[in-house]
């Protein structure tokens, strides 16, 4: 008999812990999304200059707020800010290339 013939855990009832873990994870994600939605209100109180410092616009806040309740708005804001930063780098590279030629 080898160690592969026996398992340390019985195979009966293995789906219950997986379902419980998924349920707990769903609750944690929902609570985190709710908390982050509340944080958007604080971002809305910032001036346009302060929002620009972190790479956002007031329109980005509206876009993130319109997402469904299950979607974390901070991930949406992060993607918008990253896309804007990439676009700014491309434009700067194009300007630098034009100046060289």
C-alpha positions in Angstrom: 0.0 0.0 0.0 1.3 3.4 -0.9 0.5 6.9 0.5 -1.5 7.6 -2.6 -4.0 4.8 -1.7 -5.2 6.6 1.4 -6.1 10.2 1.9 -6.0 12.2 5.2 -9.5 13.7 4.5 -12.6 11.7 3.8 -14.2 12.4 0.4 -17.8 12.6 1.7 -19.2 16.1 2.3 -16.4 18.0 0.5 -18.8 20.4 -1.2 -20.1 22.0 2.0 -16.9 23.8 3.0 -16.4 25.0 -0.6 -19.9 26.5 -0.6 -19.4 28.1 2.7 -16.1 29.6 1.6 -17.7 31.0 -1.5 -20.6 32.5 0.5 -18.2 34.1 2.9 -16.1 35.5 0.1 -19.2 36.9 -1.6 -20.2 38.7 1.6 -16.7 40.1 2.1 -16.6 41.3 -1.5 -20.0 43.0 -1.1 -19.0 44.7 2.1 -15.7 45.9 0.6 -17.6 47.3 -2.5 -20.1 49.1 -0.2 -17.3 50.6 1.8 -15.5 51.7 -1.3 -18.7 53.2 -2.7 -18.9 55.3 0.5 -15.4 56.5 -0.2 -16.4 57.9 -3.5 -18.5 60.5 -1.6 -15.2 61.7 0.0 -13.6 61.9 -3.4 -16.5 64.0 -4.6 -15.8 66.5 -1.9 -12.3 67.1 -3.4 -11.6 70.0 -5.8 -10.9 69.4 -9.4 -7.2 70.2 -8.8 -7.0 67.5 -6.1 -8.7 65.0 -8.3 -6.3 65.8 -11.1 -3.4 65.1 -8.7 -4.5 61.5 -8.3 -5.3 61.1 -12.0 -9.1 61.4 -11.9 -11.8 63.8 -13.1 -15.2 64.5 -11.7 -16.6 62.5 -14.7 -14.7 59.4 -13.6 -16.5 59.5 -10.3 -19.8 59.5 -12.0 -18.8 56.6 -14.2 -17.7 54.6 -11.2 -20.8 55.4 -9.3 -23.0 54.2 -12.2 -21.5 50.7 -12.0 -23.8 47.9 -10.6 -23.8 47.4 -6.9 -21.7 44.2 -7.1 -18.8 46.0 -8.9 -16.1 47.6 -6.8 -16.0 51.3 -7.9 -12.4 51.7 -6.9 -11.2 49.1 -9.5 -13.1 51.1 -12.1 -11.4 54.3 -10.9 -8.1 52.6 -11.0 -8.6 51.4 -14.6 -9.7 54.9 -15.7 -6.7 56.6 -14.1 -4.3 54.0 -15.5 -5.7 54.4 -19.0 -5.4 58.2 -18.7 -1.8 57.9 -17.6 -0.9 55.5 -20.5 -2.5 58.0 -22.9 -0.6 60.9 -21.4 2.7 58.9 -21.8 1.9 58.1 -25.4 1.2 61.8 -26.2 4.4 62.9 -24.5 6.4 60.3 -26.5 4.8 61.5 -29.7 5.6 65.2 -28.8 9.2 64.2 -28.0 9.5 62.3 -31.3 8.2 65.3 -33.3 10.7 67.6 -31.6 13.6 65.4 -32.5 12.7 65.3 -36.2 
